[in-house]
Amino acid sequence: MGTDLGSFDITIIGAGCIGSACARHLSQLCEKKICLIGPDEPDHPRSQDTERSVYGAHYDAGRITRILDPDLVWAKLAQRSIPRYVEVEEKSNMQFYTPSGYLGVVEEGTSYIDKVKECAKLLQVEFELLDHQQLKSKFPYFSFPPSCVGIYQPSQGGYINIRQHVIAQMTIAQKQGCTLIKEIVDRVDRDDRGQFKIVTEKGNYLYSGKVILATGAFTPFKKLLPDPPKQLDIELMKETVVKLQVKDKDLRDMKSMPAVIYFTGKDARYDCYILPPIRYDDGKFYIKIGHGLTGSDKLDDHQQVIEWYRNVESDNLVEVLVKTINRLMPTFEYGSVVTDHCVSTHTPSNHVMIGEVNEGVTVLTGGCSHAAKSADEIGHLGALTALSNDWSYDIPKSEFSVYFKQN
Ligand SMILES: Cc1cc2nc3c(=O)[nH]c(=O)nc-3n(C[C@H](O)[C@H](O)[C@H](O)COP(=O)(O)OP(=O)(O)OC[C@H]3O[C@@H](n4cnc5c(N)ncnc54)[C@H](O)[C@@H]3O)c2cc1C
């Protein structure tokens, strides 16, 4: 039969980076009854799962945060989110932000660096340009090719513990009156009164006047849009991550290490991002490396996405990533090597999709590998969209258009 879990004005489905932030903003902006529904991260290795049908891209302790970006929209969203980390930390009594700085490294003369500089100037972001020699003396543990230059953002950048960020947002949302239900939604139906009936995998149900879908990579796989047959135009990409253990003796030398993104400009297979030593749940410190987009393959259906999340042991990119670390950090004598998998969600515009897709249903998805750092402002925008049909934000609505697949 299932249990009636209550009636709400607005329900956010998906308690990940964006959904949790949206819940915080909504419960602050209005007096309405707000519900956030979504499961916790599994407390056991995902490889042991046989039944679970959804996972999240927030199962990690490190996500790079930076304003510097060649895309002005992403740069603005980050510039609005980063200063609020302090408020979220204080209100939740949780620490998730490490302002270690951000370093972009590229081939000299590429248009990438010009675009980043242009955005930085427009947004009055402080940055330093570093030639090869300056890169070497400032960050001696790195060895970038001599043709490379750096663009360094010393403040308002570094990394966030995204797991803690999500928990912090949920904690504040709950304090502000939001109801949190830790279940997976199986379907959303519209009843005779025009209300949504949200049914969970356990057969429990709740009613809601409006729905916000912040379900990341899993948005296409359940019956979440109440009036199909439209399919959102999103692409799901495999992401491989390698963590290399930092020995205690080396931690001091790497204390000042920034979060890094490296574009080769020549061979995109070796584009990568690197996070400084972060302490993980096993008590050990790891440097994390992941690849640029061109390294990834697409995932086509629900089963493939689930299997990618569960089979984290190895794949053909692990060797490439380890070799990249060996080349860029030749003196780094790492200990154990741990691999992980994740899935990123991409849209035709390379921006998040934000908008009403059916009457009363707002989509808030498509992080494009950029959204962890800016989830707070994206959640804010989702809240504003669900509360009013008038777009009164200073970035045009067209930047966040919702696209559907053509049949
Ligand atoms: C390996 C990797 C590295 C990244 N690095 C960075 C980085 O350095 N900096 C950065 O800014 N971004 C980074 N990103 C991107 C960032 O993590 C994502 O853009 C962000 O997590 C997207 O947030 P989201 O809320 O849309 O999705 P998620 O964080 O995945 O949250 C979606 C939530 O919805 C839930 N859900 C799904 N379906 C249902 C359902 N039917 N019922 C209930 N709940 C459901 C899931 O359980 C999950 O909790 C990275 C991503 C990956 C994969």
The ligand as an ORCA input file, in Angstrom:
! r2SCAN-3c Opt
* xyz 0 1
  C      34.891     12.922    -11.607
  C      34.230     14.261    -11.571
  C      34.966     15.380    -11.257
  C      34.354     16.626    -11.193
  N      35.109     17.700    -10.845
  C      34.500     18.895    -10.686
  C      35.257     19.994    -10.210
  O      36.457     19.863     -9.954
  N      34.624     21.169    -10.026
  C      33.301     21.319    -10.297
  O      32.782     22.417    -10.103
  N      32.555     20.293    -10.748
  C      33.125     19.091    -10.943
  N      32.397     18.029    -11.376
  C      30.992     18.222    -11.731
  C      30.055     18.174    -10.550
  O      30.368     17.158     -9.637
  C      28.644     18.005    -11.107
  O      28.426     19.016    -12.082
  C      27.615     18.135    -10.015
  O      27.761     17.079     -9.087
  C      26.216     18.071    -10.614
  O      25.298     18.262     -9.566
  P      23.832     17.673     -9.667
  O      23.156     18.064     -8.424
  O      23.251     18.007    -10.996
  O      24.023     16.091     -9.725
  P      24.457     15.122     -8.548
  O      25.471     15.798     -7.694
  O      24.808     13.830     -9.200
  O      23.128     14.952     -7.701
  C      21.996     14.313     -8.231
  C      21.287     13.643     -7.065
  O      20.025     13.163     -7.526
  C      19.774     11.924     -6.913
  N      18.780     11.229     -7.730
  C      18.887     10.821     -9.009
  N      17.752     10.224     -9.411
  C      16.895     10.248     -8.350
  C      15.581      9.772     -8.147
  N      14.898      9.123     -9.099
  N      15.008      9.964     -6.910
  C      15.683     10.626     -5.951
  N      16.939     11.088     -6.087
  C      17.541     10.894     -7.288
  C      21.129     11.242     -6.861
  O      21.136     10.226     -5.881
  C      22.033     12.429     -6.511
  O      22.150     12.564     -5.109
  C      32.974     16.766    -11.479
  C      32.217     15.637    -11.802
  C      32.832     14.401    -11.865
  C      31.991     13.200    -12.216
*
